[in-house]
Amino acid sequence: MLVSEKEFRAELRYRMSLSVARAMLKEGVISQEEYQQIDTILLEKHRPTLGTLLAGKPLI
């Protein structure tokens, strides 16, 4: 599956932003509910192709 440069950048921005939110959740800075709200906002903002498939699912 090939992705365009635009799709790649959207995915990268989404994942990087979500990584920060995940670290904040782990440190107790934000709650699970706030994390989910952030995830929703980031999905709407970046519109990642793969991110929508994985949204709300923990990555192992």
C-alpha distance matrix in Angstrom:
0.0 3.8 6.6 10.1 13.0 14.6 11.9 11.9 15.7 16.0 14.3 16.4 19.5 19.2 18.8 21.6 23.8 23.3 24.2 27.5 28.2 27.5 30.0 32.5 32.2 32.8 35.8 37.2 37.1 35.4 35.4 32.7 33.3 33.0 29.7 28.3 29.7 28.1 24.7 25.2 26.3 23.4 20.9 22.9 23.2 19.8 17.7 14.7 11.5 11.3 15.0 16.2 14.9 16.8 19.7 23.0 21.8 23.0 20.7 22.3
3.8 0.0 3.8 6.7 9.7 11.7 9.7 9.6 13.3 14.2 13.1 14.9 18.0 18.3 18.3 20.6 22.9 23.0 23.9 26.9 28.0 27.7 29.9 32.4 32.5 33.2 36.0 37.5 37.1 35.4 35.9 33.4 33.9 33.2 30.0 28.9 29.8 27.9 24.8 25.3 25.8 22.8 20.6 22.3 22.0 18.4 16.8 14.0 11.4 12.1 15.5 16.9 16.5 18.2 20.8 24.3 23.4 24.5 22.1 24.0
6.6 3.8 0.0 3.7 6.6 8.0 5.9 6.3 9.8 10.6 10.0 12.0 14.7 15.1 15.6 17.9 19.9 20.3 21.5 24.2 25.3 25.4 27.7 29.8 30.2 31.2 33.7 35.2 34.4 32.8 33.4 31.1 31.5 30.4 27.4 26.3 27.0 24.9 22.0 22.4 22.6 19.5 17.5 19.0 18.5 14.9 13.5 10.9 8.9 10.3 13.2 14.8 15.1 16.8 18.8 22.4 22.1 23.2 21.2 23.5
10.1 6.7 3.7 0.0 3.8 5.3 5.2 6.1 8.6 9.9 10.6 12.2 14.3 15.4 16.5 18.2 20.0 21.1 22.4 24.7 25.9 26.6 28.6 30.5 31.3 32.5 34.8 36.2 35.0 33.5 34.4 32.4 32.5 31.1 28.3 27.4 27.6 25.3 22.8 23.0 22.6 19.6 17.9 18.8 17.7 14.3 13.4 11.6 10.5 12.7 15.0 16.5 17.6 19.2 20.7 24.4 24.5 25.6 23.7 26.2
13.0 9.7 6.6 3.8 0.0 3.8 5.5 5.0 6.1 8.6 9.9 10.4 12.2 14.2 15.3 16.3 18.2 19.8 20.9 22.8 24.4 25.3 27.0 28.9 30.1 31.2 33.2 34.7 33.4 32.1 33.4 31.8 32.1 30.3 27.5 27.1 27.1 24.4 22.3 22.8 21.9 18.7 17.7 18.7 16.9 13.4 13.5 11.9 12.0 13.9 15.5 17.6 19.0 20.1 21.2 24.8 25.0 25.8 23.8 26.4
14.6 11.7 8.0 5.3 3.8 0.0 3.8 5.4 5.2 6.2 8.7 9.9 10.6 12.3 14.3 15.4 16.5 18.3 19.9 21.6 22.8 24.1 26.0 27.5 28.6 30.2 32.0 33.3 31.7 30.2 31.4 29.9 29.7 27.9 25.4 24.7 24.3 21.8 19.8 20.0 18.9 15.9 14.9 15.3 13.5 10.2 10.4 9.6 10.3 13.0 14.0 15.6 17.7 18.9 19.4 23.0 23.8 24.9 23.4 26.4
11.9 9.7 5.9 5.2 5.5 3.8 0.0 3.8 5.5 5.1 6.2 8.6 10.0 10.6 12.3 14.2 15.5 16.4 18.2 20.4 21.2 22.1 24.4 26.0 26.6 28.2 30.4 31.5 30.3 28.6 29.4 27.5 27.5 26.0 23.3 22.4 22.5 20.2 17.7 17.9 17.5 14.4 12.8 13.9 12.8 9.2 8.4 6.6 6.7 9.2 10.6 12.2 14.0 15.4 16.2 19.9 20.5 21.8 20.3 23.3
11.9 9.6 6.3 6.1 5.0 5.4 3.8 0.0 3.8 5.5 5.2 6.1 8.6 9.9 10.6 12.1 14.2 15.3 16.3 18.7 20.1 20.7 22.6 24.6 25.5 26.6 28.7 30.3 29.2 27.8 28.9 27.2 27.6 26.1 23.1 22.7 23.1 20.4 18.0 19.0 18.5 15.0 14.1 15.8 14.4 10.6 10.7 8.1 8.5 9.6 10.9 13.5 14.8 15.4 16.6 20.0 20.2 20.8 18.8 21.5
15.7 13.3 9.8 8.6 6.1 5.2 5.5 3.8 0.0 3.8 5.4 5.0 6.0 8.5 9.8 10.4 12.1 14.0 15.1 16.8 18.4 19.6 21.2 22.9 24.2 25.6 27.3 28.8 27.3 26.1 27.6 26.3 26.6 24.6 21.9 21.8 21.7 18.7 16.9 18.0 16.9 13.3 13.2 14.6 12.4 8.8 10.2 8.5 10.4 11.8 11.9 14.5 16.6 16.8 17.2 20.4 21.1 21.5 19.9 22.7
16.0 14.2 10.6 9.9 8.6 6.2 5.1 5.5 3.8 0.0 3.8 5.5 5.3 6.1 8.6 10.0 10.7 12.1 14.1 15.8 16.7 18.0 20.2 21.4 22.4 24.2 26.1 27.1 25.6 24.0 25.2 23.7 23.6 21.8 19.2 18.7 18.5 15.8 13.8 14.4 13.4 10.1 9.5 10.8 9.0 5.2 6.5 5.2 7.9 9.7 9.2 11.4 13.9 14.3 14.2 17.5 18.6 19.6 18.5 21.7
14.3 13.1 10.0 10.6 9.9 8.7 6.2 5.2 5.4 3.8 0.0 3.8 5.6 5.2 6.1 8.5 10.0 10.5 12.1 14.5 15.4 16.0 18.3 20.1 20.7 22.0 24.3 25.6 24.5 23.0 23.9 22.1 22.5 21.0 18.0 17.5 18.0 15.4 12.9 14.1 14.0 10.4 9.6 12.0 11.0 7.3 7.7 4.6 6.6 7.0 6.6 9.6 11.5 11.4 11.9 15.2 15.7 16.4 15.0 18.1
16.4 14.9 12.0 12.2 10.4 9.9 8.6 6.1 5.0 5.5 3.8 0.0 3.8 5.5 5.2 6.0 8.5 9.8 10.5 12.6 14.4 15.0 16.6 18.6 19.8 20.9 22.8 24.5 23.3 22.3 23.8 22.4 23.2 21.3 18.2 18.6 19.1 15.9 14.0 15.9 15.3 11.5 11.9 14.3 12.5 9.1 10.7 8.2 10.4 10.3 9.5 12.9 14.6 13.7 14.2 17.0 17.3 17.2 15.4 18.2
19.5 18.0 14.7 14.3 12.2 10.6 10.0 8.6 6.0 5.3 5.6 3.8 0.0 3.8 5.5 5.2 6.0 8.4 9.8 11.0 12.5 14.1 15.6 17.0 18.5 20.1 21.6 22.9 21.3 20.2 21.9 20.9 21.4 19.0 16.4 16.9 16.8 13.4 12.2 13.9 12.6 8.9 10.2 12.1 9.7 7.0 9.7 8.5 11.7 12.1 10.4 13.3 15.7 14.8 14.3 16.8 17.9 18.0 16.9 20.0
19.2 18.3 15.1 15.4 14.2 12.3 10.6 9.9 8.5 6.1 5.2 5.5 3.8 0.0 3.8 5.6 5.3 6.0 8.5 10.2 10.6 12.0 14.3 15.5 16.3 18.1 20.1 21.1 19.7 18.1 19.3 17.9 18.2 16.3 13.4 13.5 13.7 10.6 8.7 10.6 10.0 6.2 7.0 9.7 8.3 5.9 7.9 6.6 10.0 9.9 7.3 10.0 12.6 11.5 10.6 13.1 14.4 14.9 14.3 17.7
18.8 18.3 15.6 16.5 15.3 14.3 12.3 10.6 9.8 8.6 6.1 5.2 5.5 3.8 0.0 3.8 5.5 5.0 6.0 8.8 9.8 10.1 12.2 14.2 14.9 16.0 18.2 19.7 18.9 17.6 18.8 17.3 18.4 16.7 13.4 13.9 15.0 12.0 9.8 12.6 12.6 9.0 9.8 13.0 12.0 9.6 11.1 8.7 11.2 9.9 7.6 11.0 12.6 10.6 10.5 12.5 13.0 12.6 11.4 14.5
21.6 20.6 17.9 18.2 16.3 15.4 14.2 12.1 10.4 10.0 8.5 6.0 5.2 5.6 3.8 0.0 3.8 5.5 5.1 6.7 9.0 9.9 10.9 12.8 14.5 15.5 17.0 18.8 17.6 17.0 18.9 18.1 19.3 17.1 14.0 15.4 16.1 12.6 11.5 14.5 13.7 10.3 12.1 14.9 13.1 11.0 13.4 11.7 14.5 13.6 11.3 14.6 16.4 14.3 13.8 15.4 16.0 15.1 13.8 16.5
23.8 22.9 19.9 20.0 18.2 16.5 15.5 14.2 12.1 10.7 10.0 8.5 6.0 5.3 5.5 3.8 0.0 3.8 5.3 5.3 6.6 8.8 10.2 11.0 12.7 14.5 15.8 17.0 15.3 14.3 16.3 15.8 16.5 13.9 11.3 12.8 12.9 9.2 8.9 11.8 10.6 7.5 10.2 12.6 10.8 9.8 12.6 11.8 15.2 14.6 11.7 14.3 16.6 14.6 13.1 14.3 15.8 15.3 14.9 18.0
23.3 23.0 20.3 21.1 19.8 18.3 16.4 15.3 14.0 12.1 10.5 9.8 8.4 6.0 5.0 5.5 3.8 0.0 3.8 5.4 5.0 6.0 8.6 9.7 10.3 12.2 14.2 15.1 14.1 12.6 13.9 12.8 13.9 12.0 8.7 10.0 11.1 7.9 6.7 10.2 10.2 7.5 9.5 12.6 11.9 11.0 12.8 11.7 14.6 13.3 10.0 12.4 14.3 11.7 10.1 10.9 12.2 11.6 11.7 14.9
24.2 23.9 21.5 22.4 20.9 19.9 18.2 16.3 15.1 14.1 12.1 10.5 9.8 8.5 6.0 5.1 5.3 3.8 0.0 3.8 5.4 5.0 6.2 8.6 9.8 10.5 12.4 14.2 13.6 13.1 14.7 13.9 15.9 14.0 10.6 12.7 14.2 11.0 10.2 13.8 13.9 11.2 13.2 16.3 15.4 14.1 16.0 14.3 16.9 15.1 12.3 15.2 16.5 13.5 12.7 13.0 13.5 11.8 11.1 13.6
27.5 26.9 24.2 24.7 22.8 21.6 20.4 18.7 16.8 15.8 14.5 12.6 11.0 10.2 8.8 6.7 5.3 5.4 3.8 0.0 3.8 5.4 5.2 6.3 8.7 9.9 10.7 12.4 11.0 11.0 13.5 13.7 15.4 12.8 10.2 13.0 13.7 10.4 10.9 14.4 13.8 11.6 14.4 17.0 15.6 15.0 17.6 16.5 19.6 18.2 15.2 17.8 19.5 16.7 15.2 15.2 16.2 14.6 14.5 16.8
28.2 28.0 25.3 25.9 24.4 22.8 21.2 20.1 18.4 16.7 15.4 14.4 12.5 10.6 9.8 9.0 6.6 5.0 5.4 3.8 0.0 3.8 5.4 5.0 6.2 8.6 9.9 10.5 9.2 8.1 10.1 10.1 11.6 9.1 6.4 9.4 10.3 7.3 8.2 11.7 11.5 10.2 12.9 15.4 14.7 14.8 17.0 16.4 19.3 18.0 14.5 16.5 18.3 15.4 13.2 12.7 14.3 13.1 13.9 16.5
27.5 27.7 25.4 26.6 25.3 24.1 22.1 20.7 19.6 18.0 16.0 15.0 14.1 12.0 10.1 9.9 8.8 6.0 5.0 5.4 3.8 0.0 3.8 5.4 5.0 6.2 8.6 9.8 9.9 9.0 10.2 9.4 12.0 10.5 7.2 10.0 12.0 9.8 9.5 13.3 14.1 12.5 14.5 17.5 17.3 16.9 18.5 17.2 19.6 17.6 14.4 16.5 17.5 14.1 12.6 11.5 12.2 10.2 10.9 13.2
30.0 29.9 27.7 28.6 27.0 26.0 24.4 22.6 21.2 20.2 18.3 16.6 15.6 14.3 12.2 10.9 10.2 8.6 6.2 5.2 5.4 3.8 0.0 3.8 5.4 5.0 6.2 8.6 8.6 9.3 11.4 11.7 14.4 12.7 10.0 13.3 15.0 12.5 13.0 16.7 16.9 15.3 17.7 20.5 19.8 19.4 21.4 20.1 22.7 20.7 17.6 20.0 21.1 17.7 16.3 15.3 15.7 13.2 13.5 15.0
32.5 32.4 29.8 30.5 28.9 27.5 26.0 24.6 22.9 21.4 20.1 18.6 17.0 15.5 14.2 12.8 11.0 9.7 8.6 6.3 5.0 5.4 3.8 0.0 3.8 5.5 5.1 6.2 5.1 5.9 8.7 10.1 12.4 10.1 8.5 12.2 13.2 11.1 12.6 15.9 15.8 15.0 17.8 20.1 19.5 19.8 22.0 21.3 24.2 22.5 19.2 21.1 22.5 19.3 17.3 15.9 17.1 15.1 16.1 17.9
32.2 32.5 30.2 31.3 30.1 28.6 26.6 25.5 24.2 22.4 20.7 19.8 18.5 16.3 14.9 14.5 12.7 10.3 9.8 8.7 6.2 5.0 5.4 3.8 0.0 3.8 5.4 5.1 5.8 5.0 6.1 6.8 9.7 8.5 6.7 10.1 12.0 10.8 11.7 15.0 15.8 15.3 17.5 20.1 20.1 20.5 22.1 21.4 23.9 21.9 18.5 20.0 21.1 17.7 15.6 13.6 14.6 12.7 14.4 16.1
32.8 33.2 31.2 32.5 31.2 30.2 28.2 26.6 25.6 24.2 22.0 20.9 20.1 18.1 16.0 15.5 14.5 12.2 10.5 9.9 8.6 6.2 5.0 5.5 3.8 0.0 3.8 5.5 7.7 8.3 9.1 9.5 12.9 12.2 10.2 13.3 15.6 14.3 14.7 18.2 19.1 18.2 20.2 23.1 23.1 22.9 24.5 23.3 25.5 23.2 20.1 21.9 22.5 18.9 17.4 15.3 15.5 12.8 13.9 14.8
35.8 36.0 33.7 34.8 33.2 32.0 30.4 28.7 27.3 26.1 24.3 22.8 21.6 20.1 18.2 17.0 15.8 14.2 12.4 10.7 9.9 8.6 6.2 5.1 5.4 3.8 0.0 3.8 5.6 7.9 9.8 11.5 14.5 13.2 12.0 15.5 17.1 15.7 16.9 20.2 20.6 19.9 22.4 24.9 24.5 24.7 26.7 25.7 28.3 26.2 23.0 24.9 25.8 22.3 20.6 18.6 19.1 16.6 17.6 18.4
37.2 37.5 35.2 36.2 34.7 33.3 31.5 30.3 28.8 27.1 25.6 24.5 22.9 21.1 19.7 18.8 17.0 15.1 14.2 12.4 10.5 9.8 8.6 6.2 5.1 5.5 3.8 0.0 3.8 5.5 6.7 9.2 11.9 10.9 10.6 14.0 15.4 14.7 16.3 19.2 19.7 19.8 22.2 24.4 24.4 25.1 26.9 26.3 28.9 27.0 23.6 25.0 26.0 22.7 20.5 18.1 19.1 17.1 18.8 19.9
37.1 37.1 34.4 35.0 33.4 31.7 30.3 29.2 27.3 25.6 24.5 23.3 21.3 19.7 18.9 17.6 15.3 14.1 13.6 11.0 9.2 9.9 8.6 5.1 5.8 7.7 5.6 3.8 0.0 3.8 7.0 10.0 11.8 9.7 10.0 13.6 14.1 12.9 15.3 18.0 17.8 18.0 20.9 22.7 22.3 23.3 25.5 25.3 28.2 26.8 23.2 24.6 26.2 23.1 20.6 18.7 20.2 18.6 20.2 21.8
35.4 35.4 32.8 33.5 32.1 30.2 28.6 27.8 26.1 24.0 23.0 22.3 20.2 18.1 17.6 17.0 14.3 12.6 13.1 11.0 8.1 9.0 9.3 5.9 5.0 8.3 7.9 5.5 3.8 0.0 3.8 6.8 8.1 5.9 6.6 10.1 10.5 9.9 12.3 14.8 14.9 15.5 18.1 19.9 19.9 21.2 23.0 23.1 25.9 24.6 20.9 21.9 23.5 20.6 17.8 15.7 17.7 16.6 18.8 20.8
35.4 35.9 33.4 34.4 33.4 31.4 29.4 28.9 27.6 25.2 23.9 23.8 21.9 19.3 18.8 18.9 16.3 13.9 14.7 13.5 10.1 10.2 11.4 8.7 6.1 9.1 9.8 6.7 7.0 3.8 0.0 3.8 5.3 5.1 6.2 8.7 9.8 10.5 12.3 14.3 15.3 16.4 18.3 20.1 20.9 22.1 23.4 23.5 26.0 24.4 20.8 21.2 22.6 19.7 16.8 14.1 16.1 15.4 18.1 20.1
32.7 33.4 31.1 32.4 31.8 29.9 27.5 27.2 26.3 23.7 22.1 22.4 20.9 17.9 17.3 18.1 15.8 12.8 13.9 13.7 10.1 9.4 11.7 10.1 6.8 9.5 11.5 9.2 10.0 6.8 3.8 0.0 3.8 5.5 5.0 6.2 8.7 9.8 10.4 12.4 14.3 15.2 16.4 18.6 19.8 20.8 21.5 21.4 23.5 21.7 18.2 18.4 19.3 16.5 13.6 10.6 12.6 12.2 15.3 17.4
33.3 33.9 31.5 32.5 32.1 29.7 27.5 27.6 26.6 23.6 22.5 23.2 21.4 18.2 18.4 19.3 16.5 13.9 15.9 15.4 11.6 12.0 14.4 12.4 9.7 12.9 14.5 11.9 11.8 8.1 5.3 3.8 0.0 3.8 5.4 5.2 6.3 8.7 9.9 10.7 12.5 14.3 15.4 16.9 18.5 20.0 20.6 21.1 23.3 22.1 18.5 18.0 19.5 17.2 13.8 11.1 13.9 14.4 17.7 20.2
33.0 33.2 30.4 31.1 30.3 27.9 26.0 26.1 24.6 21.8 21.0 21.3 19.0 16.3 16.7 17.1 13.9 12.0 14.0 12.8 9.1 10.5 12.7 10.1 8.5 12.2 13.2 10.9 9.7 5.9 5.1 5.5 3.8 0.0 3.8 5.4 5.0 6.1 8.6 9.8 10.5 12.2 14.2 15.4 16.3 18.1 19.3 20.0 22.7 21.7 18.0 18.0 20.0 17.7 14.3 12.3 15.3 15.5 18.2 20.9
29.7 30.0 27.4 28.3 27.5 25.4 23.3 23.1 21.9 19.2 18.0 18.2 16.4 13.4 13.4 14.0 11.3 8.7 10.6 10.2 6.4 7.2 10.0 8.5 6.7 10.2 12.0 10.6 10.0 6.6 6.2 5.0 5.4 3.8 0.0 3.8 5.4 5.0 6.1 8.7 9.9 10.4 12.2 14.3 15.1 16.1 17.3 17.3 19.9 18.6 14.9 15.4 17.1 14.5 11.3 9.5 12.2 12.1 14.5 17.4
28.3 28.9 26.3 27.4 27.1 24.7 22.4 22.7 21.8 18.7 17.5 18.6 16.9 13.5 13.9 15.4 12.8 10.0 12.7 13.0 9.4 10.0 13.3 12.2 10.1 13.3 15.5 14.0 13.6 10.1 8.7 6.2 5.2 5.4 3.8 0.0 3.8 5.4 5.0 6.2 8.7 9.8 10.5 12.5 14.2 15.3 15.7 16.0 18.2 17.0 13.4 13.0 14.8 12.6 9.1 7.2 10.5 11.6 14.4 17.5
29.7 29.8 27.0 27.6 27.1 24.3 22.5 23.1 21.7 18.5 18.0 19.1 16.8 13.7 15.0 16.1 12.9 11.1 14.2 13.7 10.3 12.0 15.0 13.2 12.0 15.6 17.1 15.4 14.1 10.5 9.8 8.7 6.3 5.0 5.4 3.8 0.0 3.8 5.4 5.1 6.3 8.6 9.9 10.8 12.3 14.3 15.0 16.2 18.8 18.4 14.7 14.2 16.6 15.0 11.3 10.3 13.9 15.2 17.7 21.0
28.1 27.9 24.9 25.3 24.4 21.8 20.2 20.4 18.7 15.8 15.4 15.9 13.4 10.6 12.0 12.6 9.2 7.9 11.0 10.4 7.3 9.8 12.5 11.1 10.8 14.3 15.7 14.7 12.9 9.9 10.5 9.8 8.7 6.1 5.0 5.4 3.8 0.0 3.8 5.4 5.1 6.1 8.5 9.9 10.4 12.0 13.5 14.3 17.4 17.0 13.3 13.6 16.3 14.5 11.1 10.8 14.0 14.7 16.6 19.9
24.7 24.8 22.0 22.8 22.3 19.8 17.7 18.0 16.9 13.8 12.9 14.0 12.2 8.7 9.8 11.5 8.9 6.7 10.2 10.9 8.2 9.5 13.0 12.6 11.7 14.7 16.9 16.3 15.3 12.3 12.3 10.4 9.9 8.6 6.1 5.0 5.4 3.8 0.0 3.8 5.5 5.1 6.1 8.7 9.8 10.5 11.2 11.5 14.2 13.5 9.7 10.0 12.5 10.7 7.3 7.7 10.8 12.0 13.7 17.3
25.2 25.3 22.4 23.0 22.8 20.0 17.9 19.0 18.0 14.4 14.1 15.9 13.9 10.6 12.6 14.5 11.8 10.2 13.8 14.4 11.7 13.3 16.7 15.9 15.0 18.2 20.2 19.2 18.0 14.8 14.3 12.4 10.7 9.8 8.7 6.2 5.1 5.4 3.8 0.0 3.8 5.5 5.1 6.3 8.6 10.2 10.2 11.6 14.0 14.1 10.6 9.6 12.6 11.8 8.2 8.9 12.5 14.6 16.5 20.2
26.3 25.8 22.6 22.6 21.9 18.9 17.5 18.5 16.9 13.4 14.0 15.3 12.6 10.0 12.6 13.7 10.6 10.2 13.9 13.8 11.5 14.1 16.9 15.8 15.8 19.1 20.6 19.7 17.8 14.9 15.3 14.3 12.5 10.5 9.9 8.7 6.3 5.1 5.5 3.8 0.0 3.8 5.5 5.2 6.1 8.6 9.8 11.8 15.0 15.6 12.3 11.8 15.3 14.6 11.3 12.4 15.8 17.4 18.9 22.6
23.4 22.8 19.5 19.6 18.7 15.9 14.4 15.0 13.3 10.1 10.4 11.5 8.9 6.2 9.0 10.3 7.5 7.5 11.2 11.6 10.2 12.5 15.3 15.0 15.3 18.2 19.9 19.8 18.0 15.5 16.4 15.2 14.3 12.2 10.4 9.8 8.6 6.1 5.1 5.5 3.8 0.0 3.8 5.4 5.0 5.9 7.7 9.0 12.4 13.0 9.6 10.2 13.6 12.8 10.1 11.9 14.7 15.9 16.8 20.4
20.9 20.6 17.5 17.9 17.7 14.9 12.8 14.1 13.2 9.5 9.6 11.9 10.2 7.0 9.8 12.1 10.2 9.5 13.2 14.4 12.9 14.5 17.7 17.8 17.5 20.2 22.4 22.2 20.9 18.1 18.3 16.4 15.4 14.2 12.2 10.5 9.9 8.5 6.1 5.1 5.5 3.8 0.0 3.8 5.5 5.5 5.2 6.6 9.5 10.3 7.3 6.9 10.5 10.6 8.1 10.6 13.3 15.3 16.2 19.9
22.9 22.3 19.0 18.8 18.7 15.3 13.9 15.8 14.6 10.8 12.0 14.3 12.1 9.7 13.0 14.9 12.6 12.6 16.3 17.0 15.4 17.5 20.5 20.1 20.1 23.1 24.9 24.4 22.7 19.9 20.1 18.6 16.9 15.4 14.3 12.5 10.8 9.9 8.7 6.3 5.2 5.4 3.8 0.0 3.8 5.9 5.6 8.7 11.4 13.2 10.6 9.6 13.3 14.0 11.4 13.7 16.7 18.9 19.9 23.7
23.2 22.0 18.5 17.7 16.9 13.5 12.8 14.4 12.4 9.0 11.0 12.5 9.7 8.3 12.0 13.1 10.8 11.9 15.4 15.6 14.7 17.3 19.8 19.5 20.1 23.1 24.5 24.4 22.3 19.9 20.9 19.8 18.5 16.3 15.1 14.2 12.3 10.4 9.8 8.6 6.1 5.0 5.5 3.8 0.0 3.8 5.9 8.8 12.2 14.1 11.7 11.8 15.5 15.8 13.5 15.9 18.7 20.3 20.9 24.6
19.8 18.4 14.9 14.3 13.4 10.2 9.2 10.6 8.8 5.2 7.3 9.1 7.0 5.9 9.6 11.0 9.8 11.0 14.1 15.0 14.8 16.9 19.4 19.8 20.5 22.9 24.7 25.1 23.3 21.2 22.1 20.8 20.0 18.1 16.1 15.3 14.3 12.0 10.5 10.2 8.6 5.9 5.5 5.9 3.8 0.0 3.8 5.6 9.2 11.2 9.3 10.2 13.7 14.0 12.6 15.5 17.6 19.1 19.0 22.6
17.7 16.8 13.5 13.4 13.5 10.4 8.4 10.7 10.2 6.5 7.7 10.7 9.7 7.9 11.1 13.4 12.6 12.8 16.0 17.6 17.0 18.5 21.4 22.0 22.1 24.5 26.7 26.9 25.5 23.0 23.4 21.5 20.6 19.3 17.3 15.7 15.0 13.5 11.2 10.2 9.8 7.7 5.2 5.6 5.9 3.8 0.0 3.8 6.5 9.1 7.8 7.6 11.1 12.3 11.2 14.6 16.6 18.6 18.7 22.3
14.7 14.0 10.9 11.6 11.9 9.6 6.6 8.1 8.5 5.2 4.6 8.2 8.5 6.6 8.7 11.7 11.8 11.7 14.3 16.5 16.4 17.2 20.1 21.3 21.4 23.3 25.7 26.3 25.3 23.1 23.5 21.4 21.1 20.0 17.3 16.0 16.2 14.3 11.5 11.6 11.8 9.0 6.6 8.7 8.8 5.6 3.8 0.0 3.8 5.7 5.0 6.3 9.0 10.0 10.0 13.6 14.8 16.5 15.9 19.4
11.5 11.4 8.9 10.5 12.0 10.3 6.7 8.5 10.4 7.9 6.6 10.4 11.7 10.0 11.2 14.5 15.2 14.6 16.9 19.6 19.3 19.6 22.7 24.2 23.9 25.5 28.3 28.9 28.2 25.9 26.0 23.5 23.3 22.7 19.9 18.2 18.8 17.4 14.2 14.0 15.0 12.4 9.5 11.4 12.2 9.2 6.5 3.8 0.0 3.8 5.6 6.1 7.5 9.6 10.7 14.4 15.0 17.0 16.2 19.4
11.3 12.1 10.3 12.7 13.9 13.0 9.2 9.6 11.8 9.7 7.0 10.3 12.1 9.9 9.9 13.6 14.6 13.3 15.1 18.2 18.0 17.6 20.7 22.5 21.9 23.2 26.2 27.0 26.8 24.6 24.4 21.7 22.1 21.7 18.6 17.0 18.4 17.0 13.5 14.1 15.6 13.0 10.3 13.2 14.1 11.2 9.1 5.7 3.8 0.0 3.8 5.4 5.3 6.6 8.7 12.3 12.0 13.8 12.6 15.7
15.0 15.5 13.2 15.0 15.5 14.0 10.6 10.9 11.9 9.2 6.6 9.5 10.4 7.3 7.6 11.3 11.7 10.0 12.3 15.2 14.5 14.4 17.6 19.2 18.5 20.1 23.0 23.6 23.2 20.9 20.8 18.2 18.5 18.0 14.9 13.4 14.7 13.3 9.7 10.6 12.3 9.6 7.3 10.6 11.7 9.3 7.8 5.0 5.6 3.8 0.0 3.8 5.3 5.1 5.8 9.4 9.9 11.7 11.2 14.8
16.2 16.9 14.8 16.5 17.6 15.6 12.2 13.5 14.5 11.4 9.6 12.9 13.3 10.0 11.0 14.6 14.3 12.4 15.2 17.8 16.5 16.5 20.0 21.1 20.0 21.9 24.9 25.0 24.6 21.9 21.2 18.4 18.0 18.0 15.4 13.0 14.2 13.6 10.0 9.6 11.8 10.2 6.9 9.6 11.8 10.2 7.6 6.3 6.1 5.4 3.8 0.0 3.8 5.5 5.2 8.8 10.0 12.8 13.2 16.8
14.9 16.5 15.1 17.6 19.0 17.7 14.0 14.8 16.6 13.9 11.5 14.6 15.7 12.6 12.6 16.4 16.6 14.3 16.5 19.5 18.3 17.5 21.1 22.5 21.1 22.5 25.8 26.0 26.2 23.5 22.6 19.3 19.5 20.0 17.1 14.8 16.6 16.3 12.5 12.6 15.3 13.6 10.5 13.3 15.5 13.7 11.1 9.0 7.5 5.3 5.3 3.8 0.0 3.8 5.8 8.9 8.7 11.6 11.7 14.8
16.8 18.2 16.8 19.2 20.1 18.9 15.4 15.4 16.8 14.3 11.4 13.7 14.8 11.5 10.6 14.3 14.6 11.7 13.5 16.7 15.4 14.1 17.7 19.3 17.7 18.9 22.3 22.7 23.1 20.6 19.7 16.5 17.2 17.7 14.5 12.6 15.0 14.5 10.7 11.8 14.6 12.8 10.6 14.0 15.8 14.0 12.3 10.0 9.6 6.6 5.1 5.5 3.8 0.0 3.8 6.3 5.5 7.9 8.1 11.5
19.7 20.8 18.8 20.7 21.2 19.4 16.2 16.6 17.2 14.2 11.9 14.2 14.3 10.6 10.5 13.8 13.1 10.1 12.7 15.2 13.2 12.6 16.3 17.3 15.6 17.4 20.6 20.5 20.6 17.8 16.8 13.6 13.8 14.3 11.3 9.1 11.3 11.1 7.3 8.2 11.3 10.1 8.1 11.4 13.5 12.6 11.2 10.0 10.7 8.7 5.8 5.2 5.8 3.8 0.0 3.8 5.5 8.3 9.7 13.4
23.0 24.3 22.4 24.4 24.8 23.0 19.9 20.0 20.4 17.5 15.2 17.0 16.8 13.1 12.5 15.4 14.3 10.9 13.0 15.2 12.7 11.5 15.3 15.9 13.6 15.3 18.6 18.1 18.7 15.7 14.1 10.6 11.1 12.3 9.5 7.2 10.3 10.8 7.7 8.9 12.4 11.9 10.6 13.7 15.9 15.5 14.6 13.6 14.4 12.3 9.4 8.8 8.9 6.3 3.8 0.0 3.8 6.6 9.3 12.6
21.8 23.4 22.1 24.5 25.0 23.8 20.5 20.2 21.1 18.6 15.7 17.3 17.9 14.4 13.0 16.0 15.8 12.2 13.5 16.2 14.3 12.2 15.7 17.1 14.6 15.5 19.1 19.1 20.2 17.7 16.1 12.6 13.9 15.3 12.2 10.5 13.9 14.0 10.8 12.5 15.8 14.7 13.3 16.7 18.7 17.6 16.6 14.8 15.0 12.0 9.9 10.0 8.7 5.5 5.5 3.8 0.0 3.8 6.4 9.3
23.0 24.5 23.2 25.6 25.8 24.9 21.8 20.8 21.5 19.6 16.4 17.2 18.0 14.9 12.6 15.1 15.3 11.6 11.8 14.6 13.1 10.2 13.2 15.1 12.7 12.8 16.6 17.1 18.6 16.6 15.4 12.2 14.4 15.5 12.1 11.6 15.2 14.7 12.0 14.6 17.4 15.9 15.3 18.9 20.3 19.1 18.6 16.5 17.0 13.8 11.7 12.8 11.6 7.9 8.3 6.6 3.8 0.0 3.8 6.3
20.7 22.1 21.2 23.7 23.8 23.4 20.3 18.8 19.9 18.5 15.0 15.4 16.9 14.3 11.4 13.8 14.9 11.7 11.1 14.5 13.9 10.9 13.5 16.1 14.4 13.9 17.6 18.8 20.2 18.8 18.1 15.3 17.7 18.2 14.5 14.4 17.7 16.6 13.7 16.5 18.9 16.8 16.2 19.9 20.9 19.0 18.7 15.9 16.2 12.6 11.2 13.2 11.7 8.1 9.7 9.3 6.4 3.8 0.0 3.8
22.3 24.0 23.5 26.2 26.4 26.4 23.3 21.5 22.7 21.7 18.1 18.2 20.0 17.7 14.5 16.5 18.0 14.9 13.6 16.8 16.5 13.2 15.0 17.9 16.1 14.8 18.4 19.9 21.8 20.8 20.1 17.4 20.2 20.9 17.4 17.5 21.0 19.9 17.3 20.2 22.6 20.4 19.9 23.7 24.6 22.6 22.3 19.4 19.4 15.7 14.8 16.8 14.8 11.5 13.4 12.6 9.3 6.3 3.8 0.0
